[in-house]
Amino acid sequence: MLTSVNQKELQDGEVTDKKLFESAVIYKQKANRYFGNYRLISKFVRKFLANETNFSIFDVGTGIGDLPRFLSDRLQKQDISVSITGWDNNYEVLNVAKKRCEKYPNIDLLYNKNTPNFTRCYNIAIFSHLRHHFTAEDAKDAWKIIFENVSDGIIISDLI
């Protein structure tokens, strides 16, 4: 059965059971890992890198920060310096992300209830499994802001 684009997920609503919520969002991280989303995005990040040794990434809808942690680890092994900003509009999910990203000084996490606010320009923006969390109007607003604040490219990875 296909899920409607407008159907809300557990993480889109009010969190009433924090333990269940944290378990659910951590489980989603495993799906990203085992179904190849990390590898796919990493492949395209490397294409944008070319000969860069220092760049910045904006992860739209970062969730628990699993993708920023993966990219940070992967790029550090290649002696590439990266600063990553993860944005999410869910305060509870960012609380989980903050705990999981404590050992990553190069990852900043931002909360804003609506669309992201940019204070700088980024080399790359990433939209990963995110479209279904936005209404059409909110998606349009987010895209506009991101296009204005990203210099090198946008990576989109989604199921829909």
FENJO-V305148 format. One record per backbone hydrogen bond with DSSP energy under -0.5 kcal/mol. NH is the residue of the N-H (numbers start at 0). CO is the residue of the C=O. Records with the same first field share a line. If there is no record, write none. Layout:
NH: CO, CO
This chain:
6: 3
11: 8
12: 8, 9
15: 13
17: 15
20: 16
21: 17
22: 18
23: 19
24: 20
25: 21
26: 22
27: 23
28: 24
29: 25
30: 26
31: 27
32: 28
33: 29
34: 30
35: 32
36: 31
37: 31
39: 35
40: 36
41: 37
42: 38
43: 39
44: 40
45: 41
46: 42
47: 43
48: 44
49: 45
51: 48
54: 80
56: 82
57: 123
58: 56, 84
59: 57, 125
60: 86
61: 58, 86
64: 61
65: 61
68: 64
69: 65
70: 66
71: 67
72: 68
73: 69
74: 70
75: 71
76: 72
77: 73, 74
78: 75
79: 74
80: 52, 78
81: 79
82: 54
83: 105
84: 56
85: 83, 107
86: 58, 84
87: 109
90: 88
93: 89
94: 90
95: 91
96: 92
97: 93
98: 94
99: 95
100: 96
101: 98
103: 100
104: 102
106: 103
107: 83, 105
109: 85
111: 87
117: 115
121: 148
122: 55
123: 55
124: 152
125: 57
126: 154
127: 59, 125
128: 126, 156
132: 129
133: 130
138: 134
139: 135
140: 136
141: 137
142: 138
143: 139
144: 140
145: 141
146: 142
147: 143
148: 144, 145
149: 145, 146
150: 121
151: 122
152: 122
154: 124
155: 153
156: 126
